[in-house]
Amino acid sequence: MDNVVKHLLVFGSFRLDPEQRLLLRDQQPIPFSPKAFELLVVLVQRSGELDSSTMESGQRICMRSSFRAS
């Protein structure tokens, strides 16, 4: 049996699983388009490296995408 280490990105009430391409909020899945999901992963992984205007722009893109996907 393989020992698999799963990397979850946790922020607030969100759990982001890049391997499973899944975002959960309070254990409920949030739908995302593939491109928006990739953007969200990058934003979360590099949150300390990006300036606030870049983060805000990325967050707006992700939110619009999640509303369209639901």
mmCIF file as Biopython writes it, N, C-alpha, C and O atoms, coordinates in Angstrom:
data_model
#
loop_
_atom_site.group_PDB
_atom_site.id
_atom_site.type_symbol
_atom_site.label_atom_id
_atom_site.label_alt_id
_atom_site.label_comp_id
_atom_site.label_asym_id
_atom_site.label_entity_id
_atom_site.label_seq_id
_atom_site.pdbx_PDB_ins_code
_atom_site.Cartn_x
_atom_site.Cartn_y
_atom_site.Cartn_z
_atom_site.occupancy
_atom_site.B_iso_or_equiv
_atom_site.auth_seq_id
_atom_site.auth_asym_id
_atom_site.pdbx_PDB_model_num
ATOM 1   N N  . MET A ? 1  ? 0.844   -1.172 0.000   1.0 0.0 1  A 1 
ATOM 2   C CA . MET A ? 1  ? 0.000   0.000  0.000   1.0 0.0 1  A 1 
ATOM 3   C C  . MET A ? 1  ? 0.894   1.241  0.000   1.0 0.0 1  A 1 
ATOM 4   O O  . MET A ? 1  ? 1.884   1.297  0.729   1.0 0.0 1  A 1 
ATOM 5   N N  . ASP A ? 2  ? 0.543   2.231  -0.815  1.0 0.0 2  A 1 
ATOM 6   C CA . ASP A ? 2  ? 1.287   3.485  -0.865  1.0 0.0 2  A 1 
ATOM 7   C C  . ASP A ? 2  ? 0.897   4.377  0.299   1.0 0.0 2  A 1 
ATOM 8   O O  . ASP A ? 2  ? -0.272  4.457  0.679   1.0 0.0 2  A 1 
ATOM 9   N N  . ASN A ? 3  ? 1.886   5.038  0.850   1.0 0.0 3  A 1 
ATOM 10  C CA . ASN A ? 3  ? 1.605   6.057  1.857   1.0 0.0 3  A 1 
ATOM 11  C C  . ASN A ? 3  ? 1.464   7.376  1.130   1.0 0.0 3  A 1 
ATOM 12  O O  . ASN A ? 3  ? 2.447   7.936  0.644   1.0 0.0 3  A 1 
ATOM 13  N N  . VAL A ? 4  ? 0.243   7.869  1.057   1.0 0.0 4  A 1 
ATOM 14  C CA . VAL A ? 4  ? -0.042  9.099  0.333   1.0 0.0 4  A 1 
ATOM 15  C C  . VAL A ? 4  ? -0.217  10.219 1.340   1.0 0.0 4  A 1 
ATOM 16  O O  . VAL A ? 4  ? -1.005  10.116 2.280   1.0 0.0 4  A 1 
ATOM 17  N N  . VAL A ? 5  ? 0.531   11.291 1.129   1.0 0.0 5  A 1 
ATOM 18  C CA . VAL A ? 5  ? 0.379   12.479 1.967   1.0 0.0 5  A 1 
ATOM 19  C C  . VAL A ? 5  ? -0.519  13.438 1.211   1.0 0.0 5  A 1 
ATOM 20  O O  . VAL A ? 5  ? -0.215  13.844 0.089   1.0 0.0 5  A 1 
ATOM 21  N N  . LYS A ? 6  ? -1.608  13.789 1.827   1.0 0.0 6  A 1 
ATOM 22  C CA . LYS A ? 6  ? -2.567  14.681 1.190   1.0 0.0 6  A 1 
ATOM 23  C C  . LYS A ? 6  ? -2.308  16.100 1.666   1.0 0.0 6  A 1 
ATOM 24  O O  . LYS A ? 6  ? -2.163  16.352 2.863   1.0 0.0 6  A 1 
ATOM 25  N N  . HIS A ? 7  ? -2.253  17.013 0.726   1.0 0.0 7  A 1 
ATOM 26  C CA . HIS A ? 7  ? -2.005  18.413 1.051   1.0 0.0 7  A 1 
ATOM 27  C C  . HIS A ? 7  ? -3.308  19.193 0.926   1.0 0.0 7  A 1 
ATOM 28  O O  . HIS A ? 7  ? -3.792  19.432 -0.180  1.0 0.0 7  A 1 
ATOM 29  N N  . LEU A ? 8  ? -3.866  19.584 2.054   1.0 0.0 8  A 1 
ATOM 30  C CA . LEU A ? 8  ? -5.049  20.427 2.074   1.0 0.0 8  A 1 
ATOM 31  C C  . LEU A ? 8  ? -4.617  21.832 2.433   1.0 0.0 8  A 1 
ATOM 32  O O  . LEU A ? 8  ? -3.770  22.031 3.303   1.0 0.0 8  A 1 
ATOM 33  N N  . LEU A ? 9  ? -5.200  22.797 1.764   1.0 0.0 9  A 1 
ATOM 34  C CA . LEU A ? 9  ? -4.961  24.189 2.089   1.0 0.0 9  A 1 
ATOM 35  C C  . LEU A ? 9  ? -6.172  24.656 2.881   1.0 0.0 9  A 1 
ATOM 36  O O  . LEU A ? 9  ? -7.299  24.597 2.390   1.0 0.0 9  A 1 
ATOM 37  N N  . VAL A ? 10 ? -5.944  25.113 4.090   1.0 0.0 10 A 1 
ATOM 38  C CA . VAL A ? 10 ? -7.029  25.479 4.997   1.0 0.0 10 A 1 
ATOM 39  C C  . VAL A ? 10 ? -6.954  26.971 5.272   1.0 0.0 10 A 1 
ATOM 40  O O  . VAL A ? 10 ? -5.904  27.491 5.651   1.0 0.0 10 A 1 
ATOM 41  N N  . PHE A ? 11 ? -8.076  27.657 5.078   1.0 0.0 11 A 1 
ATOM 42  C CA . PHE A ? 11 ? -8.162  29.082 5.383   1.0 0.0 11 A 1 
ATOM 43  C C  . PHE A ? 11 ? -9.586  29.389 5.808   1.0 0.0 11 A 1 
ATOM 44  O O  . PHE A ? 11 ? -10.537 29.179 5.054   1.0 0.0 11 A 1 
ATOM 45  N N  . GLY A ? 12 ? -9.718  29.891 7.030   1.0 0.0 12 A 1 
ATOM 46  C CA . GLY A ? 12 ? -11.044 30.147 7.591   1.0 0.0 12 A 1 
ATOM 47  C C  . GLY A ? 12 ? -11.853 28.869 7.640   1.0 0.0 12 A 1 
ATOM 48  O O  . GLY A ? 12 ? -11.383 27.843 8.131   1.0 0.0 12 A 1 
ATOM 49  N N  . SER A ? 13 ? -13.081 28.935 7.126   1.0 0.0 13 A 1 
ATOM 50  C CA . SER A ? 13 ? -13.954 27.757 7.109   1.0 0.0 13 A 1 
ATOM 51  C C  . SER A ? 13 ? -13.816 26.966 5.807   1.0 0.0 13 A 1 
ATOM 52  O O  . SER A ? 13 ? -14.631 26.087 5.525   1.0 0.0 13 A 1 
ATOM 53  N N  . PHE A ? 14 ? -12.786 27.274 5.012   1.0 0.0 14 A 1 
ATOM 54  C CA . PHE A ? 14 ? -12.575 26.622 3.723   1.0 0.0 14 A 1 
ATOM 55  C C  . PHE A ? 14 ? -11.502 25.549 3.807   1.0 0.0 14 A 1 
ATOM 56  O O  . PHE A ? 14 ? -10.544 25.657 4.573   1.0 0.0 14 A 1 
ATOM 57  N N  . ARG A ? 15 ? -11.686 24.509 2.997   1.0 0.0 15 A 1 
ATOM 58  C CA . ARG A ? 15 ? -10.704 23.442 2.815   1.0 0.0 15 A 1 
ATOM 59  C C  . ARG A ? 15 ? -10.517 23.280 1.315   1.0 0.0 15 A 1 
ATOM 60  O O  . ARG A ? 15 ? -11.470 22.973 0.599   1.0 0.0 15 A 1 
ATOM 61  N N  . LEU A ? 16 ? -9.301  23.482 0.838   1.0 0.0 16 A 1 
ATOM 62  C CA . LEU A ? 16 ? -9.000  23.401 -0.583  1.0 0.0 16 A 1 
ATOM 63  C C  . LEU A ? 16 ? -8.120  22.181 -0.821  1.0 0.0 16 A 1 
ATOM 64  O O  . LEU A ? 16 ? -7.033  22.069 -0.255  1.0 0.0 16 A 1 
ATOM 65  N N  . ASP A ? 17 ? -8.597  21.267 -1.664  1.0 0.0 17 A 1 
ATOM 66  C CA . ASP A ? 17 ? -7.867  20.045 -1.989  1.0 0.0 17 A 1 
ATOM 67  C C  . ASP A ? 17 ? -7.481  20.092 -3.461  1.0 0.0 17 A 1 
ATOM 68  O O  . ASP A ? 17 ? -8.286  19.734 -4.321  1.0 0.0 17 A 1 
ATOM 69  N N  . PRO A ? 18 ? -6.248  20.534 -3.767  1.0 0.0 18 A 1 
ATOM 70  C CA . PRO A ? 18 ? -5.832  20.646 -5.164  1.0 0.0 18 A 1 
ATOM 71  C C  . PRO A ? 18 ? -5.834  19.307 -5.916  1.0 0.0 18 A 1 
ATOM 72  O O  . PRO A ? 18 ? -6.148  19.274 -7.105  1.0 0.0 18 A 1 
ATOM 73  N N  . GLU A ? 19 ? -5.491  18.217 -5.245  1.0 0.0 19 A 1 
ATOM 74  C CA . GLU A ? 19 ? -5.465  16.905 -5.910  1.0 0.0 19 A 1 
ATOM 75  C C  . GLU A ? 19 ? -6.851  16.476 -6.364  1.0 0.0 19 A 1 
ATOM 76  O O  . GLU A ? 19 ? -7.021  15.982 -7.479  1.0 0.0 19 A 1 
ATOM 77  N N  . GLN A ? 20 ? -7.828  16.661 -5.510  1.0 0.0 20 A 1 
ATOM 78  C CA . GLN A ? 20 ? -9.201  16.260 -5.829  1.0 0.0 20 A 1 
ATOM 79  C C  . GLN A ? 20 ? -9.972  17.365 -6.553  1.0 0.0 20 A 1 
ATOM 80  O O  . GLN A ? 20 ? -11.123 17.175 -6.947  1.0 0.0 20 A 1 
ATOM 81  N N  . ARG A ? 21 ? -9.314  18.537 -6.726  1.0 0.0 21 A 1 
ATOM 82  C CA . ARG A ? 21 ? -9.935  19.705 -7.361  1.0 0.0 21 A 1 
ATOM 83  C C  . ARG A ? 21 ? -11.250 20.037 -6.664  1.0 0.0 21 A 1 
ATOM 84  O O  . ARG A ? 21 ? -12.303 20.138 -7.293  1.0 0.0 21 A 1 
ATOM 85  N N  . LEU A ? 22 ? -11.157 20.203 -5.341  1.0 0.0 22 A 1 
ATOM 86  C CA . LEU A ? 22 ? -12.339 20.374 -4.519  1.0 0.0 22 A 1 
ATOM 87  C C  . LEU A ? 22 ? -12.134 21.499 -3.518  1.0 0.0 22 A 1 
ATOM 88  O O  . LEU A ? 22 ? -11.110 21.569 -2.838  1.0 0.0 22 A 1 
ATOM 89  N N  . LEU A ? 23 ? -13.128 22.379 -3.440  1.0 0.0 23 A 1 
ATOM 90  C CA . LEU A ? 23 ? -13.162 23.419 -2.425  1.0 0.0 23 A 1 
ATOM 91  C C  . LEU A ? 23 ? -14.392 23.183 -1.571  1.0 0.0 23 A 1 
ATOM 92  O O  . LEU A ? 23 ? -15.507 23.086 -2.085  1.0 0.0 23 A 1 
ATOM 93  N N  . LEU A ? 24 ? -14.187 23.093 -0.271  1.0 0.0 24 A 1 
ATOM 94  C CA . LEU A ? 24 ? -15.294 22.907 0.665   1.0 0.0 24 A 1 
ATOM 95  C C  . LEU A ? 24 ? -15.390 24.107 1.584   1.0 0.0 24 A 1 
ATOM 96  O O  . LEU A ? 24 ? -14.377 24.654 2.020   1.0 0.0 24 A 1 
ATOM 97  N N  . ARG A ? 25 ? -16.604 24.509 1.871   1.0 0.0 25 A 1 
ATOM 98  C CA . ARG A ? 25 ? -16.847 25.522 2.896   1.0 0.0 25 A 1 
ATOM 99  C C  . ARG A ? 25 ? -17.836 24.916 3.869   1.0 0.0 25 A 1 
ATOM 100 O O  . ARG A ? 25 ? -18.959 24.573 3.498   1.0 0.0 25 A 1 
ATOM 101 N N  . ASP A ? 26 ? -17.417 24.788 5.109   1.0 0.0 26 A 1 
ATOM 102 C CA . ASP A ? 26 ? -18.254 24.128 6.125   1.0 0.0 26 A 1 
ATOM 103 C C  . ASP A ? 26 ? -18.719 22.761 5.625   1.0 0.0 26 A 1 
ATOM 104 O O  . ASP A ? 26 ? -19.883 22.393 5.784   1.0 0.0 26 A 1 
ATOM 105 N N  . GLN A ? 27 ? -17.791 22.013 5.018   1.0 0.0 27 A 1 
ATOM 106 C CA . GLN A ? 27 ? -18.011 20.653 4.514   1.0 0.0 27 A 1 
ATOM 107 C C  . GLN A ? 27 ? -18.919 20.580 3.286   1.0 0.0 27 A 1 
ATOM 108 O O  . GLN A ? 27 ? -19.273 19.480 2.861   1.0 0.0 27 A 1 
ATOM 109 N N  . GLN A ? 28 ? -19.309 21.724 2.702   1.0 0.0 28 A 1 
ATOM 110 C CA . GLN A ? 28 ? -20.147 21.747 1.508   1.0 0.0 28 A 1 
ATOM 111 C C  . GLN A ? 28 ? -19.298 22.127 0.300   1.0 0.0 28 A 1 
ATOM 112 O O  . GLN A ? 28 ? -18.558 23.109 0.361   1.0 0.0 28 A 1 
ATOM 113 N N  . PRO A ? 29 ? -19.386 21.366 -0.809  1.0 0.0 29 A 1 
ATOM 114 C CA . PRO A ? 29 ? -18.578 21.679 -1.985  1.0 0.0 29 A 1 
ATOM 115 C C  . PRO A ? 29 ? -19.034 22.969 -2.662  1.0 0.0 29 A 1 
ATOM 116 O O  . PRO A ? 29 ? -20.226 23.272 -2.716  1.0 0.0 29 A 1 
ATOM 117 N N  . ILE A ? 30 ? -18.070 23.716 -3.172  1.0 0.0 30 A 1 
ATOM 118 C CA . ILE A ? 30 ? -18.337 24.942 -3.913  1.0 0.0 30 A 1 
ATOM 119 C C  . ILE A ? 30 ? -17.854 24.699 -5.344  1.0 0.0 30 A 1 
ATOM 120 O O  . ILE A ? 30 ? -16.681 24.394 -5.558  1.0 0.0 30 A 1 
ATOM 121 N N  . PRO A ? 31 ? -18.757 24.833 -6.329  1.0 0.0 31 A 1 
ATOM 122 C CA . PRO A ? 31 ? -18.359 24.569 -7.714  1.0 0.0 31 A 1 
ATOM 123 C C  . PRO A ? 31 ? -17.494 25.696 -8.284  1.0 0.0 31 A 1 
ATOM 124 O O  . PRO A ? 31 ? -17.712 26.870 -7.985  1.0 0.0 31 A 1 
ATOM 125 N N  . PHE A ? 32 ? -16.517 25.325 -9.105  1.0 0.0 32 A 1 
ATOM 126 C CA . PHE A ? 32 ? -15.625 26.268 -9.768  1.0 0.0 32 A 1 
ATOM 127 C C  . PHE A ? 32 ? -15.328 25.767 -11.162 1.0 0.0 32 A 1 
ATOM 128 O O  . PHE A ? 32 ? -15.269 24.562 -11.408 1.0 0.0 32 A 1 
ATOM 129 N N  . SER A ? 33 ? -15.141 26.718 -12.082 1.0 0.0 33 A 1 
ATOM 130 C CA . SER A ? 33 ? -14.648 26.326 -13.403 1.0 0.0 33 A 1 
ATOM 131 C C  . SER A ? 33 ? -13.194 25.875 -13.223 1.0 0.0 33 A 1 
ATOM 132 O O  . SER A ? 33 ? -12.548 26.266 -12.250 1.0 0.0 33 A 1 
ATOM 133 N N  . PRO A ? 34 ? -12.677 25.070 -14.134 1.0 0.0 34 A 1 
ATOM 134 C CA . PRO A ? 34 ? -11.291 24.604 -13.993 1.0 0.0 34 A 1 
ATOM 135 C C  . PRO A ? 34 ? -10.267 25.737 -13.902 1.0 0.0 34 A 1 
ATOM 136 O O  . PRO A ? 34 ? -9.354  25.674 -13.078 1.0 0.0 34 A 1 
ATOM 137 N N  . LYS A ? 35 ? -10.404 26.769 -14.734 1.0 0.0 35 A 1 
ATOM 138 C CA . LYS A ? 35 ? -9.432  27.870 -14.710 1.0 0.0 35 A 1 
ATOM 139 C C  . LYS A ? 35 ? -9.517  28.655 -13.411 1.0 0.0 35 A 1 
ATOM 140 O O  . LYS A ? 35 ? -8.491  29.021 -12.837 1.0 0.0 35 A 1 
ATOM 141 N N  . ALA A ? 36 ? -10.727 28.916 -12.947 1.0 0.0 36 A 1 
ATOM 142 C CA . ALA A ? 36 ? -10.887 29.653 -11.695 1.0 0.0 36 A 1 
ATOM 143 C C  . ALA A ? 36 ? -10.334 28.847 -10.527 1.0 0.0 36 A 1 
ATOM 144 O O  . ALA A ? 36 ? -9.759  29.412 -9.596  1.0 0.0 36 A 1 
ATOM 145 N N  . PHE A ? 37 ? -10.506 27.525 -10.572 1.0 0.0 37 A 1 
ATOM 146 C CA . PHE A ? 37 ? -9.976  26.688 -9.498  1.0 0.0 37 A 1 
ATOM 147 C C  . PHE A ? 37 ? -8.458  26.776 -9.465  1.0 0.0 37 A 1 
ATOM 148 O O  . PHE A ? 37 ? -7.866  26.916 -8.394  1.0 0.0 37 A 1 
ATOM 149 N N  . GLU A ? 38 ? -7.822  26.696 -10.633 1.0 0.0 38 A 1 
ATOM 150 C CA . GLU A ? 38 ? -6.358  26.803 -10.694 1.0 0.0 38 A 1 
ATOM 151 C C  . GLU A ? 38 ? -5.885  28.153 -10.162 1.0 0.0 38 A 1 
ATOM 152 O O  . GLU A ? 38 ? -4.892  28.231 -9.438  1.0 0.0 38 A 1 
ATOM 153 N N  . LEU A ? 39 ? -6.599  29.209 -10.527 1.0 0.0 39 A 1 
ATOM 154 C CA . LEU A ? 39 ? -6.262  30.542 -10.029 1.0 0.0 39 A 1 
ATOM 155 C C  . LEU A ? 39 ? -6.383  30.585 -8.512  1.0 0.0 39 A 1 
ATOM 156 O O  . LEU A ? 39 ? -5.508  31.126 -7.837  1.0 0.0 39 A 1 
ATOM 157 N N  . LEU A ? 40 ? -7.453  30.023 -7.973  1.0 0.0 40 A 1 
ATOM 158 C CA . LEU A ? 40 ? -7.643  29.995 -6.530  1.0 0.0 40 A 1 
ATOM 159 C C  . LEU A ? 40 ? -6.502  29.256 -5.834  1.0 0.0 40 A 1 
ATOM 160 O O  . LEU A ? 40 ? -6.011  29.709 -4.800  1.0 0.0 40 A 1 
ATOM 161 N N  . VAL A ? 41 ? -6.083  28.132 -6.387  1.0 0.0 41 A 1 
ATOM 162 C CA . VAL A ? 41 ? -4.981  27.366 -5.793  1.0 0.0 41 A 1 
ATOM 163 C C  . VAL A ? 41 ? -3.718  28.225 -5.739  1.0 0.0 41 A 1 
ATOM 164 O O  . VAL A ? 41 ? -3.043  28.275 -4.711  1.0 0.0 41 A 1 
ATOM 165 N N  . VAL A ? 42 ? -3.403  28.895 -6.836  1.0 0.0 42 A 1 
ATOM 166 C CA . VAL A ? 42 ? -2.204  29.734 -6.872  1.0 0.0 42 A 1 
ATOM 167 C C  . VAL A ? 42 ? -2.322  30.872 -5.865  1.0 0.0 42 A 1 
ATOM 168 O O  . VAL A ? 42 ? -1.369  31.157 -5.140  1.0 0.0 42 A 1 
ATOM 169 N N  . LEU A ? 43 ? -3.477  31.524 -5.814  1.0 0.0 43 A 1 
ATOM 170 C CA . LEU A ? 43 ? -3.661  32.630 -4.875  1.0 0.0 43 A 1 
ATOM 171 C C  . LEU A ? 43 ? -3.489  32.179 -3.425  1.0 0.0 43 A 1 
ATOM 172 O O  . LEU A ? 43 ? -2.851  32.864 -2.626  1.0 0.0 43 A 1 
ATOM 173 N N  . VAL A ? 44 ? -4.056  31.034 -3.095  1.0 0.0 44 A 1 
ATOM 174 C CA . VAL A ? 44 ? -3.967  30.537 -1.720  1.0 0.0 44 A 1 
ATOM 175 C C  . VAL A ? 44 ? -2.537  30.106 -1.405  1.0 0.0 44 A 1 
ATOM 176 O O  . VAL A ? 44 ? -2.025  30.399 -0.324  1.0 0.0 44 A 1 
ATOM 177 N N  . GLN A ? 45 ? -1.890  29.413 -2.340  1.0 0.0 45 A 1 
ATOM 178 C CA . GLN A ? 45 ? -0.525  28.948 -2.097  1.0 0.0 45 A 1 
ATOM 179 C C  . GLN A ? 45 ? 0.456   30.106 -1.955  1.0 0.0 45 A 1 
ATOM 180 O O  . GLN A ? 45 ? 1.442   29.995 -1.227  1.0 0.0 45 A 1 
ATOM 181 N N  . ARG A ? 46 ? 0.200   31.199 -2.633  1.0 0.0 46 A 1 
ATOM 182 C CA . ARG A ? 46 ? 1.142   32.323 -2.633  1.0 0.0 46 A 1 
ATOM 183 C C  . ARG A ? 46 ? 0.585   33.563 -1.957  1.0 0.0 46 A 1 
ATOM 184 O O  . ARG A ? 46 ? 1.000   34.681 -2.260  1.0 0.0 46 A 1 
ATOM 185 N N  . SER A ? 47 ? -0.344  33.370 -1.051  1.0 0.0 47 A 1 
ATOM 186 C CA . SER A ? 47 ? -1.027  34.516 -0.438  1.0 0.0 47 A 1 
ATOM 187 C C  . SER A ? 47 ? -0.065  35.495 0.236   1.0 0.0 47 A 1 
ATOM 188 O O  . SER A ? 47 ? -0.332  36.697 0.237   1.0 0.0 47 A 1 
ATOM 189 N N  . GLY A ? 48 ? 1.015   35.035 0.793   1.0 0.0 48 A 1 
ATOM 190 C CA . GLY A ? 48 ? 1.964   35.932 1.442   1.0 0.0 48 A 1 
ATOM 191 C C  . GLY A ? 48 ? 2.890   36.644 0.480   1.0 0.0 48 A 1 
ATOM 192 O O  . GLY A ? 48 ? 3.575   37.591 0.867   1.0 0.0 48 A 1 
ATOM 193 N N  . GLU A ? 49 ? 2.924   36.201 -0.781  1.0 0.0 49 A 1 
ATOM 194 C CA . GLU A ? 49 ? 3.843   36.761 -1.765  1.0 0.0 49 A 1 
ATOM 195 C C  . GLU A ? 49 ? 3.206   37.813 -2.663  1.0 0.0 49 A 1 
ATOM 196 O O  . GLU A ? 49 ? 3.919   38.596 -3.290  1.0 0.0 49 A 1 
ATOM 197 N N  . LEU A ? 50 ? 1.880   37.850 -2.737  1.0 0.0 50 A 1 
ATOM 198 C CA . LEU A ? 50 ? 1.190   38.718 -3.681  1.0 0.0 50 A 1 
ATOM 199 C C  . LEU A ? 50 ? 0.717   39.991 -2.999  1.0 0.0 50 A 1 
ATOM 200 O O  . LEU A ? 50 ? 0.397   39.987 -1.811  1.0 0.0 50 A 1 
ATOM 201 N N  . ASP A ? 51 ? 0.673   41.095 -3.769  1.0 0.0 51 A 1 
ATOM 202 C CA . ASP A ? 51 ? 0.179   42.338 -3.180  1.0 0.0 51 A 1 
ATOM 203 C C  . ASP A ? 51 ? -1.343  42.292 -3.067  1.0 0.0 51 A 1 
ATOM 204 O O  . ASP A ? 51 ? -1.989  41.446 -3.685  1.0 0.0 51 A 1 
ATOM 205 N N  . SER A ? 52 ? -1.907  43.187 -2.289  1.0 0.0 52 A 1 
ATOM 206 C CA . SER A ? 52 ? -3.334  43.126 -1.982  1.0 0.0 52 A 1 
ATOM 207 C C  . SER A ? 52 ? -4.209  43.351 -3.211  1.0 0.0 52 A 1 
ATOM 208 O O  . SER A ? 52 ? -5.280  42.752 -3.304  1.0 0.0 52 A 1 
ATOM 209 N N  . SER A ? 53 ? -3.792  44.195 -4.161  1.0 0.0 53 A 1 
ATOM 210 C CA . SER A ? 53 ? -4.625  44.426 -5.347  1.0 0.0 53 A 1 
ATOM 211 C C  . SER A ? 53 ? -4.689  43.167 -6.215  1.0 0.0 53 A 1 
ATOM 212 O O  . SER A ? 53 ? -5.733  42.873 -6.797  1.0 0.0 53 A 1 
ATOM 213 N N  . THR A ? 54 ? -3.590  42.429 -6.306  1.0 0.0 54 A 1 
ATOM 214 C CA . THR A ? 54 ? -3.592  41.175 -7.061  1.0 0.0 54 A 1 
ATOM 215 C C  . THR A ? 54 ? -4.508  40.163 -6.384  1.0 0.0 54 A 1 
ATOM 216 O O  . THR A ? 54 ? -5.284  39.480 -7.053  1.0 0.0 54 A 1 
ATOM 217 N N  . MET A ? 55 ? -4.421  40.066 -5.067  1.0 0.0 55 A 1 
ATOM 218 C CA . MET A ? 55 ? -5.278  39.139 -4.318  1.0 0.0 55 A 1 
ATOM 219 C C  . MET A ? 55 ? -6.754  39.491 -4.508  1.0 0.0 55 A 1 
ATOM 220 O O  . MET A ? 55 ? -7.577  38.603 -4.730  1.0 0.0 55 A 1 
ATOM 221 N N  . GLU A ? 56 ? -7.092  40.777 -4.422  1.0 0.0 56 A 1 
ATOM 222 C CA . GLU A ? 56 ? -8.491  41.199 -4.564  1.0 0.0 56 A 1 
ATOM 223 C C  . GLU A ? 56 ? -9.018  40.904 -5.955  1.0 0.0 56 A 1 
ATOM 224 O O  . GLU A ? 56 ? -10.153 40.452 -6.107  1.0 0.0 56 A 1 
ATOM 225 N N  . SER A ? 57 ? -8.204  41.155 -6.973  1.0 0.0 57 A 1 
ATOM 226 C CA . SER A ? 57 ? -8.617  40.856 -8.350  1.0 0.0 57 A 1 
ATOM 227 C C  . SER A ? 57 ? -8.858  39.366 -8.527  1.0 0.0 57 A 1 
ATOM 228 O O  . SER A ? 57 ? -9.860  38.959 -9.115  1.0 0.0 57 A 1 
ATOM 229 N N  . GLY A ? 58 ? -7.951  38.564 -8.026  1.0 0.0 58 A 1 
ATOM 230 C CA . GLY A ? 58 ? -8.103  37.113 -8.121  1.0 0.0 58 A 1 
ATOM 231 C C  . GLY A ? 58 ? -9.316  36.609 -7.372  1.0 0.0 58 A 1 
ATOM 232 O O  . GLY A ? 58 ? -10.017 35.716 -7.848  1.0 0.0 58 A 1 
ATOM 233 N N  . GLN A ? 59 ? -9.572  37.174 -6.201  1.0 0.0 59 A 1 
ATOM 234 C CA . GLN A ? 59 ? -10.737 36.766 -5.425  1.0 0.0 59 A 1 
ATOM 235 C C  . GLN A ? 59 ? -12.029 37.091 -6.169  1.0 0.0 59 A 1 
ATOM 236 O O  . GLN A ? 59 ? -12.967 36.294 -6.166  1.0 0.0 59 A 1 
ATOM 237 N N  . ARG A ? 60 ? -12.079 38.267 -6.807  1.0 0.0 60 A 1 
ATOM 238 C CA . ARG A ? 60 ? -13.280 38.644 -7.566  1.0 0.0 60 A 1 
ATOM 239 C C  . ARG A ? 60 ? -13.505 37.667 -8.729  1.0 0.0 60 A 1 
ATOM 240 O O  . ARG A ? 60 ? -14.635 37.252 -8.984  1.0 0.0 60 A 1 
ATOM 241 N N  . ILE A ? 61 ? -12.437 37.308 -9.423  1.0 0.0 61 A 1 
ATOM 242 C CA . ILE A ? 61 ? -12.553 36.361 -10.537 1.0 0.0 61 A 1 
ATOM 243 C C  . ILE A ? 61 ? -13.081 35.018 -10.037 1.0 0.0 61 A 1 
ATOM 244 O O  . ILE A ? 61 ? -13.972 34.428 -10.648 1.0 0.0 61 A 1 
ATOM 245 N N  . CYS A ? 62 ? -12.535 34.548 -8.944  1.0 0.0 62 A 1 
ATOM 246 C CA . CYS A ? 62 ? -12.963 33.258 -8.392  1.0 0.0 62 A 1 
ATOM 247 C C  . CYS A ? 62 ? -14.412 33.301 -7.933  1.0 0.0 62 A 1 
ATOM 248 O O  . CYS A ? 62 ? -15.164 32.353 -8.158  1.0 0.0 62 A 1 
ATOM 249 N N  . MET A ? 63 ? -14.804 34.380 -7.300  1.0 0.0 63 A 1 
ATOM 250 C CA . MET A ? 63 ? -16.187 34.487 -6.814  1.0 0.0 63 A 1 
ATOM 251 C C  . MET A ? 63 ? -17.165 34.522 -7.985  1.0 0.0 63 A 1 
ATOM 252 O O  . MET A ? 63 ? -18.195 33.848 -7.947  1.0 0.0 63 A 1 
ATOM 253 N N  . ARG A ? 64 ? -16.859 35.295 -9.020  1.0 0.0 64 A 1 
ATOM 254 C CA . ARG A ? 64 ? -17.748 35.340 -10.196 1.0 0.0 64 A 1 
ATOM 255 C C  . ARG A ? 64 ? -17.870 33.954 -10.821 1.0 0.0 64 A 1 
ATOM 256 O O  . ARG A ? 64 ? -18.957 33.529 -11.213 1.0 0.0 64 A 1 
ATOM 257 N N  . SER A ? 65 ? -16.758 33.267 -10.907 1.0 0.0 65 A 1 
ATOM 258 C CA . SER A ? 65 ? -16.778 31.943 -11.505 1.0 0.0 65 A 1 
ATOM 259 C C  . SER A ? 65 ? -17.606 30.972 -10.678 1.0 0.0 65 A 1 
ATOM 260 O O  . SER A ? 65 ? -18.342 30.157 -11.235 1.0 0.0 65 A 1 
ATOM 261 N N  . SER A ? 66 ? -17.495 31.048 -9.354  1.0 0.0 66 A 1 
ATOM 262 C CA . SER A ? 66 ? -18.249 30.118 -8.521  1.0 0.0 66 A 1 
ATOM 263 C C  . SER A ? 66 ? -19.744 30.386 -8.610  1.0 0.0 66 A 1 
ATOM 264 O O  . SER A ? 66 ? -20.541 29.449 -8.548  1.0 0.0 66 A 1 
ATOM 265 N N  . PHE A ? 67 ? -20.142 31.656 -8.755  1.0 0.0 67 A 1 
ATOM 266 C CA . PHE A ? 67 ? -21.559 31.958 -8.902  1.0 0.0 67 A 1 
ATOM 267 C C  . PHE A ? 67 ? -22.098 31.447 -10.234 1.0 0.0 67 A 1 
ATOM 268 O O  . PHE A ? 67 ? -23.231 30.973 -10.307 1.0 0.0 67 A 1 
ATOM 269 N N  . ARG A ? 68 ? -21.286 31.543 -11.290 1.0 0.0 68 A 1 
ATOM 270 C CA . ARG A ? 68 ? -21.706 31.044 -12.599 1.0 0.0 68 A 1 
ATOM 271 C C  . ARG A ? 68 ? -21.788 29.529 -12.620 1.0 0.0 68 A 1 
ATOM 272 O O  . ARG A ? 68 ? -22.660 28.960 -13.276 1.0 0.0 68 A 1 
ATOM 273 N N  . ALA A ? 69 ? -20.887 28.877 -11.910 1.0 0.0 69 A 1 
ATOM 274 C CA . ALA A ? 69 ? -20.830 27.413 -11.926 1.0 0.0 69 A 1 
ATOM 275 C C  . ALA A ? 69 ? -21.936 26.781 -11.089 1.0 0.0 69 A 1 
ATOM 276 O O  . ALA A ? 69 ? -22.276 25.616 -11.293 1.0 0.0 69 A 1 
ATOM 277 N N  . SER A ? 70 ? -22.496 27.531 -10.157 1.0 0.0 70 A 1 
ATOM 278 C CA . SER A ? 70 ? -23.520 26.925 -9.276  1.0 0.0 70 A 1 
ATOM 279 C C  . SER A ? 70 ? -24.900 27.000 -9.855  1.0 0.0 70 A 1 
ATOM 280 O O  . SER A ? 70 ? -25.856 26.536 -9.235  1.0 0.0 70 A 1 
#
